[in-house]
Amino acid sequence: MNGELAHGGSPLDTSPPPQSGVLVRDKAASTHRRRWETAAGLNDLAQANARVEAQDFVVEAVETGLALGDQ
């Protein structure tokens, strides 16, 4: 066999399998999707926080008897 394995490769053959490029692209796409979902979640959180702050402002205004147009 002269240093070759039955499948025709050398025991020192370190070339990646032919489908490895597909796996790298899939991983990159998955990472990009997770980052996009995280950004969307943070945006939702910021919007919810803004709504709570606006509600707190209205409650404070009503409790102190201020009209919303007065400043």
PDB file as gemmi writes it, atoms N, CA and C in Angstrom:
CRYST1    1.000    1.000    1.000  90.00  90.00  90.00 P 1                      
ATOM      1  N   MET A   1       0.819  -1.191   0.000  1.00  0.00           N  
ATOM      2  CA  MET A   1       0.000   0.000   0.000  1.00  0.00           C  
ATOM      3  C   MET A   1       0.867   1.262   0.000  1.00  0.00           C  
ATOM      4  N   ASN A   2       2.089   1.168   0.329  1.00  0.00           N  
ATOM      5  CA  ASN A   2       3.020   2.284   0.256  1.00  0.00           C  
ATOM      6  C   ASN A   2       2.559   3.516   1.029  1.00  0.00           C  
ATOM      7  N   GLY A   3       2.108   3.361   2.247  1.00  0.00           N  
ATOM      8  CA  GLY A   3       1.718   4.499   3.078  1.00  0.00           C  
ATOM      9  C   GLY A   3       0.348   5.067   2.760  1.00  0.00           C  
ATOM     10  N   GLU A   4      -0.438   4.393   1.950  1.00  0.00           N  
ATOM     11  CA  GLU A   4      -1.788   4.878   1.645  1.00  0.00           C  
ATOM     12  C   GLU A   4      -2.817   4.003   2.338  1.00  0.00           C  
ATOM     13  N   LEU A   5      -3.916   4.604   2.666  1.00  0.00           N  
ATOM     14  CA  LEU A   5      -5.005   3.868   3.296  1.00  0.00           C  
ATOM     15  C   LEU A   5      -5.895   3.265   2.218  1.00  0.00           C  
ATOM     16  N   ALA A   6      -6.791   2.387   2.601  1.00  0.00           N  
ATOM     17  CA  ALA A   6      -7.656   1.694   1.656  1.00  0.00           C  
ATOM     18  C   ALA A   6      -8.510   2.672   0.850  1.00  0.00           C  
ATOM     19  N   HIS A   7      -8.869   3.811   1.407  1.00  0.00           N  
ATOM     20  CA  HIS A   7      -9.728   4.766   0.699  1.00  0.00           C  
ATOM     21  C   HIS A   7      -8.927   5.644  -0.259  1.00  0.00           C  
ATOM     22  N   GLY A   8      -7.643   5.439  -0.341  1.00  0.00           N  
ATOM     23  CA  GLY A   8      -6.835   6.162  -1.301  1.00  0.00           C  
ATOM     24  C   GLY A   8      -6.133   7.380  -0.741  1.00  0.00           C  
ATOM     25  N   GLY A   9      -6.348   7.708   0.503  1.00  0.00           N  
ATOM     26  CA  GLY A   9      -5.721   8.880   1.106  1.00  0.00           C  
ATOM     27  C   GLY A   9      -4.530   8.495   1.954  1.00  0.00           C  
ATOM     28  N   SER A  10      -3.739   9.444   2.249  1.00  0.00           N  
ATOM     29  CA  SER A  10      -2.581   9.235   3.087  1.00  0.00           C  
ATOM     30  C   SER A  10      -2.986   9.434   4.545  1.00  0.00           C  
ATOM     31  N   PRO A  11      -2.338   8.792   5.484  1.00  0.00           N  
ATOM     32  CA  PRO A  11      -2.674   9.029   6.900  1.00  0.00           C  
ATOM     33  C   PRO A  11      -2.341  10.460   7.328  1.00  0.00           C  
ATOM     34  N   LEU A  12      -1.525  11.153   6.556  1.00  0.00           N  
ATOM     35  CA  LEU A  12      -1.159  12.525   6.884  1.00  0.00           C  
ATOM     36  C   LEU A  12      -1.960  13.534   6.056  1.00  0.00           C  
ATOM     37  N   ASP A  13      -2.922  13.065   5.282  1.00  0.00           N  
ATOM     38  CA  ASP A  13      -3.740  13.945   4.436  1.00  0.00           C  
ATOM     39  C   ASP A  13      -4.646  14.783   5.335  1.00  0.00           C  
ATOM     40  N   THR A  14      -4.411  16.085   5.355  1.00  0.00           N  
ATOM     41  CA  THR A  14      -5.183  16.964   6.246  1.00  0.00           C  
ATOM     42  C   THR A  14      -6.181  17.822   5.486  1.00  0.00           C  
ATOM     43  N   SER A  15      -6.434  17.504   4.219  1.00  0.00           N  
ATOM     44  CA  SER A  15      -7.386  18.318   3.466  1.00  0.00           C  
ATOM     45  C   SER A  15      -8.790  18.129   4.040  1.00  0.00           C  
ATOM     46  N   PRO A  16      -9.572  19.200   4.078  1.00  0.00           N  
ATOM     47  CA  PRO A  16     -10.907  19.099   4.653  1.00  0.00           C  
ATOM     48  C   PRO A  16     -11.827  18.309   3.734  1.00  0.00           C  
ATOM     49  N   PRO A  17     -12.860  17.723   4.277  1.00  0.00           N  
ATOM     50  CA  PRO A  17     -13.813  17.008   3.429  1.00  0.00           C  
ATOM     51  C   PRO A  17     -14.503  17.985   2.485  1.00  0.00           C  
ATOM     52  N   PRO A  18     -14.981  17.513   1.333  1.00  0.00           N  
ATOM     53  CA  PRO A  18     -15.550  18.422   0.340  1.00  0.00           C  
ATOM     54  C   PRO A  18     -16.742  19.232   0.845  1.00  0.00           C  
ATOM     55  N   GLN A  19     -17.496  18.720   1.778  1.00  0.00           N  
ATOM     56  CA  GLN A  19     -18.675  19.434   2.260  1.00  0.00           C  
ATOM     57  C   GLN A  19     -18.354  20.435   3.372  1.00  0.00           C  
ATOM     58  N   SER A  20     -17.114  20.572   3.781  1.00  0.00           N  
ATOM     59  CA  SER A  20     -16.787  21.456   4.900  1.00  0.00           C  
ATOM     60  C   SER A  20     -17.129  22.910   4.595  1.00  0.00           C  
ATOM     61  N   GLY A  21     -17.015  23.340   3.346  1.00  0.00           N  
ATOM     62  CA  GLY A  21     -17.377  24.706   2.977  1.00  0.00           C  
ATOM     63  C   GLY A  21     -18.842  24.989   3.231  1.00  0.00           C  
ATOM     64  N   VAL A  22     -19.676  23.987   3.008  1.00  0.00           N  
ATOM     65  CA  VAL A  22     -21.114  24.126   3.264  1.00  0.00           C  
ATOM     66  C   VAL A  22     -21.346  24.318   4.756  1.00  0.00           C  
ATOM     67  N   LEU A  23     -20.631  23.558   5.577  1.00  0.00           N  
ATOM     68  CA  LEU A  23     -20.806  23.665   7.029  1.00  0.00           C  
ATOM     69  C   LEU A  23     -20.380  25.040   7.534  1.00  0.00           C  
ATOM     70  N   VAL A  24     -19.306  25.576   6.977  1.00  0.00           N  
ATOM     71  CA  VAL A  24     -18.835  26.905   7.378  1.00  0.00           C  
ATOM     72  C   VAL A  24     -19.873  27.955   7.016  1.00  0.00           C  
ATOM     73  N   ARG A  25     -20.443  27.868   5.807  1.00  0.00           N  
ATOM     74  CA  ARG A  25     -21.473  28.833   5.394  1.00  0.00           C  
ATOM     75  C   ARG A  25     -22.714  28.706   6.265  1.00  0.00           C  
ATOM     76  N   ASP A  26     -23.106  27.458   6.586  1.00  0.00           N  
ATOM     77  CA  ASP A  26     -24.279  27.252   7.441  1.00  0.00           C  
ATOM     78  C   ASP A  26     -24.052  27.851   8.826  1.00  0.00           C  
ATOM     79  N   LYS A  27     -22.841  27.678   9.354  1.00  0.00           N  
ATOM     80  CA  LYS A  27     -22.529  28.226  10.675  1.00  0.00           C  
ATOM     81  C   LYS A  27     -22.558  29.749  10.638  1.00  0.00           C  
ATOM     82  N   ALA A  28     -22.004  30.341   9.575  1.00  0.00           N  
ATOM     83  CA  ALA A  28     -22.003  31.805   9.448  1.00  0.00           C  
ATOM     84  C   ALA A  28     -23.431  32.323   9.332  1.00  0.00           C  
ATOM     85  N   ALA A  29     -24.262  31.628   8.564  1.00  0.00           N  
ATOM     86  CA  ALA A  29     -25.659  32.049   8.418  1.00  0.00           C  
ATOM     87  C   ALA A  29     -26.393  31.919   9.748  1.00  0.00           C  
ATOM     88  N   SER A  30     -26.115  30.871  10.473  1.00  0.00           N  
ATOM     89  CA  SER A  30     -26.749  30.665  11.776  1.00  0.00           C  
ATOM     90  C   SER A  30     -26.327  31.752  12.761  1.00  0.00           C  
ATOM     91  N   THR A  31     -25.042  32.091  12.754  1.00  0.00           N  
ATOM     92  CA  THR A  31     -24.540  33.150  13.626  1.00  0.00           C  
ATOM     93  C   THR A  31     -25.177  34.480  13.261  1.00  0.00           C  
ATOM     94  N   HIS A  32     -25.264  34.773  11.974  1.00  0.00           N  
ATOM     95  CA  HIS A  32     -25.888  36.022  11.514  1.00  0.00           C  
ATOM     96  C   HIS A  32     -27.354  36.073  11.945  1.00  0.00           C  
ATOM     97  N   ARG A  33     -28.071  34.955  11.810  1.00  0.00           N  
ATOM     98  CA  ARG A  33     -29.483  34.904  12.199  1.00  0.00           C  
ATOM     99  C   ARG A  33     -29.636  35.138  13.707  1.00  0.00           C  
ATOM    100  N   ARG A  34     -28.786  34.509  14.518  1.00  0.00           N  
ATOM    101  CA  ARG A  34     -28.861  34.698  15.975  1.00  0.00           C  
ATOM    102  C   ARG A  34     -28.590  36.151  16.348  1.00  0.00           C  
ATOM    103  N   ARG A  35     -27.609  36.772  15.693  1.00  0.00           N  
ATOM    104  CA  ARG A  35     -27.311  38.183  15.982  1.00  0.00           C  
ATOM    105  C   ARG A  35     -28.489  39.066  15.593  1.00  0.00           C  
ATOM    106  N   TRP A  36     -29.112  38.783  14.449  1.00  0.00           N  
ATOM    107  CA  TRP A  36     -30.269  39.562  13.994  1.00  0.00           C  
ATOM    108  C   TRP A  36     -31.426  39.411  14.987  1.00  0.00           C  
ATOM    109  N   GLU A  37     -31.673  38.184  15.450  1.00  0.00           N  
ATOM    110  CA  GLU A  37     -32.753  37.945  16.418  1.00  0.00           C  
ATOM    111  C   GLU A  37     -32.455  38.646  17.738  1.00  0.00           C  
ATOM    112  N   THR A  38     -31.193  38.660  18.147  1.00  0.00           N  
ATOM    113  CA  THR A  38     -30.806  39.354  19.376  1.00  0.00           C  
ATOM    114  C   THR A  38     -31.033  40.849  19.229  1.00  0.00           C  
ATOM    115  N   ALA A  39     -30.644  41.411  18.103  1.00  0.00           N  
ATOM    116  CA  ALA A  39     -30.853  42.849  17.871  1.00  0.00           C  
ATOM    117  C   ALA A  39     -32.338  43.184  17.866  1.00  0.00           C  
ATOM    118  N   ALA A  40     -33.141  42.334  17.243  1.00  0.00           N  
ATOM    119  CA  ALA A  40     -34.588  42.564  17.213  1.00  0.00           C  
ATOM    120  C   ALA A  40     -35.157  42.488  18.626  1.00  0.00           C  
ATOM    121  N   GLY A  41     -34.674  41.556  19.422  1.00  0.00           N  
ATOM    122  CA  GLY A  41     -35.136  41.436  20.804  1.00  0.00           C  
ATOM    123  C   GLY A  41     -34.758  42.653  21.636  1.00  0.00           C  
ATOM    124  N   LEU A  42     -33.543  43.162  21.428  1.00  0.00           N  
ATOM    125  CA  LEU A  42     -33.118  44.362  22.155  1.00  0.00           C  
ATOM    126  C   LEU A  42     -33.950  45.572  21.736  1.00  0.00           C  
ATOM    127  N   ASN A  43     -34.302  45.648  20.450  1.00  0.00           N  
ATOM    128  CA  ASN A  43     -35.145  46.731  19.973  1.00  0.00           C  
ATOM    129  C   ASN A  43     -36.526  46.652  20.627  1.00  0.00           C  
ATOM    130  N   ASP A  44     -37.087  45.447  20.708  1.00  0.00           N  
ATOM    131  CA  ASP A  44     -38.385  45.266  21.376  1.00  0.00           C  
ATOM    132  C   ASP A  44     -38.299  45.681  22.842  1.00  0.00           C  
ATOM    133  N   LEU A  45     -37.213  45.322  23.492  1.00  0.00           N  
ATOM    134  CA  LEU A  45     -37.022  45.681  24.894  1.00  0.00           C  
ATOM    135  C   LEU A  45     -36.945  47.197  25.064  1.00  0.00           C  
ATOM    136  N   ALA A  46     -36.215  47.873  24.179  1.00  0.00           N  
ATOM    137  CA  ALA A  46     -36.102  49.332  24.255  1.00  0.00           C  
ATOM    138  C   ALA A  46     -37.458  49.996  24.034  1.00  0.00           C  
ATOM    139  N   GLN A  47     -38.245  49.476  23.101  1.00  0.00           N  
ATOM    140  CA  GLN A  47     -39.574  50.037  22.855  1.00  0.00           C  
ATOM    141  C   GLN A  47     -40.482  49.827  24.057  1.00  0.00           C  
ATOM    142  N   ALA A  48     -40.412  48.651  24.669  1.00  0.00           N  
ATOM    143  CA  ALA A  48     -41.224  48.372  25.857  1.00  0.00           C  
ATOM    144  C   ALA A  48     -40.815  49.300  26.997  1.00  0.00           C  
ATOM    145  N   ASN A  49     -39.518  49.538  27.153  1.00  0.00           N  
ATOM    146  CA  ASN A  49     -39.023  50.429  28.189  1.00  0.00           C  
ATOM    147  C   ASN A  49     -39.526  51.849  27.960  1.00  0.00           C  
ATOM    148  N   ALA A  50     -39.530  52.283  26.703  1.00  0.00           N  
ATOM    149  CA  ALA A  50     -40.017  53.634  26.380  1.00  0.00           C  
ATOM    150  C   ALA A  50     -41.506  53.760  26.708  1.00  0.00           C  
ATOM    151  N   ARG A  51     -42.265  52.700  26.421  1.00  0.00           N  
ATOM    152  CA  ARG A  51     -43.702  52.729  26.751  1.00  0.00           C  
ATOM    153  C   ARG A  51     -43.922  52.824  28.260  1.00  0.00           C  
ATOM    154  N   VAL A  52     -43.146  52.075  29.030  1.00  0.00           N  
ATOM    155  CA  VAL A  52     -43.274  52.107  30.489  1.00  0.00           C  
ATOM    156  C   VAL A  52     -42.922  53.494  31.015  1.00  0.00           C  
ATOM    157  N   GLU A  53     -41.856  54.089  30.484  1.00  0.00           N  
ATOM    158  CA  GLU A  53     -41.476  55.437  30.921  1.00  0.00           C  
ATOM    159  C   GLU A  53     -42.563  56.451  30.585  1.00  0.00           C  
ATOM    160  N   ALA A  54     -43.184  56.317  29.420  1.00  0.00           N  
ATOM    161  CA  ALA A  54     -44.271  57.226  29.043  1.00  0.00           C  
ATOM    162  C   ALA A  54     -45.468  57.035  29.971  1.00  0.00           C  
ATOM    163  N   GLN A  55     -45.777  55.785  30.302  1.00  0.00           N  
ATOM    164  CA  GLN A  55     -46.885  55.519  31.218  1.00  0.00           C  
ATOM    165  C   GLN A  55     -46.587  56.082  32.602  1.00  0.00           C  
ATOM    166  N   ASP A  56     -45.355  55.922  33.050  1.00  0.00           N  
ATOM    167  CA  ASP A  56     -44.964  56.479  34.352  1.00  0.00           C  
ATOM    168  C   ASP A  56     -45.114  57.996  34.358  1.00  0.00           C  
ATOM    169  N   PHE A  57     -44.759  58.654  33.246  1.00  0.00           N  
ATOM    170  CA  PHE A  57     -44.895  60.104  33.148  1.00  0.00           C  
ATOM    171  C   PHE A  57     -46.355  60.511  33.269  1.00  0.00           C  
ATOM    172  N   VAL A  58     -47.242  59.783  32.583  1.00  0.00           N  
ATOM    173  CA  VAL A  58     -48.678  60.099  32.628  1.00  0.00           C  
ATOM    174  C   VAL A  58     -49.215  59.895  34.038  1.00  0.00           C  
ATOM    175  N   VAL A  59     -48.842  58.797  34.660  1.00  0.00           N  
ATOM    176  CA  VAL A  59     -49.310  58.529  36.026  1.00  0.00           C  
ATOM    177  C   VAL A  59     -48.837  59.626  36.968  1.00  0.00           C  
ATOM    178  N   GLU A  60     -47.588  60.017  36.862  1.00  0.00           N  
ATOM    179  CA  GLU A  60     -47.052  61.079  37.708  1.00  0.00           C  
ATOM    180  C   GLU A  60     -47.781  62.399  37.459  1.00  0.00           C  
ATOM    181  N   ALA A  61     -48.061  62.687  36.205  1.00  0.00           N  
ATOM    182  CA  ALA A  61     -48.765  63.920  35.862  1.00  0.00           C  
ATOM    183  C   ALA A  61     -50.167  63.913  36.459  1.00  0.00           C  
ATOM    184  N   VAL A  62     -50.857  62.803  36.380  1.00  0.00           N  
ATOM    185  CA  VAL A  62     -52.213  62.707  36.920  1.00  0.00           C  
ATOM    186  C   VAL A  62     -52.174  62.800  38.442  1.00  0.00           C  
ATOM    187  N   GLU A  63     -51.216  62.114  39.049  1.00  0.00           N  
ATOM    188  CA  GLU A  63     -51.121  62.135  40.506  1.00  0.00           C  
ATOM    189  C   GLU A  63     -50.804  63.525  41.052  1.00  0.00           C  
ATOM    190  N   THR A  64     -50.019  64.292  40.343  1.00  0.00           N  
ATOM    191  CA  THR A  64     -49.657  65.623  40.814  1.00  0.00           C  
ATOM    192  C   THR A  64     -50.614  66.695  40.312  1.00  0.00           C  
ATOM    193  N   GLY A  65     -51.588  66.282  39.507  1.00  0.00           N  
ATOM    194  CA  GLY A  65     -52.592  67.216  39.031  1.00  0.00           C  
ATOM    195  C   GLY A  65     -52.141  68.100  37.899  1.00  0.00           C  
ATOM    196  N   LEU A  66     -51.052  67.776  37.270  1.00  0.00           N  
ATOM    197  CA  LEU A  66     -50.559  68.571  36.144  1.00  0.00           C  
ATOM    198  C   LEU A  66     -51.320  68.201  34.881  1.00  0.00           C  
ATOM    199  N   ALA A  67     -51.623  69.189  34.090  1.00  0.00           N  
ATOM    200  CA  ALA A  67     -52.189  68.925  32.772  1.00  0.00           C  
ATOM    201  C   ALA A  67     -51.042  68.576  31.852  1.00  0.00           C  
ATOM    202  N   LEU A  68     -51.277  67.690  30.924  1.00  0.00           N  
ATOM    203  CA  LEU A  68     -50.199  67.257  30.028  1.00  0.00           C  
ATOM    204  C   LEU A  68     -49.689  68.401  29.165  1.00  0.00           C  
ATOM    205  N   GLY A  69     -50.482  69.414  28.899  1.00  0.00           N  
ATOM    206  CA  GLY A  69     -50.041  70.541  28.094  1.00  0.00           C  
ATOM    207  C   GLY A  69     -49.252  71.567  28.897  1.00  0.00           C  
ATOM    208  N   ASP A  70     -49.305  71.556  30.204  1.00  0.00           N  
ATOM    209  CA  ASP A  70     -48.591  72.533  31.049  1.00  0.00           C  
ATOM    210  C   ASP A  70     -47.137  72.130  31.204  1.00  0.00           C  
ATOM    211  N   GLN A  71     -46.284  73.130  31.069  1.00  0.00           N  
ATOM    212  CA  GLN A  71     -44.861  72.858  31.326  1.00  0.00           C  
ATOM    213  C   GLN A  71     -44.205  74.073  31.866  1.00  0.00           C  
TER     214      GLN A  71                                                      
END                                                                             
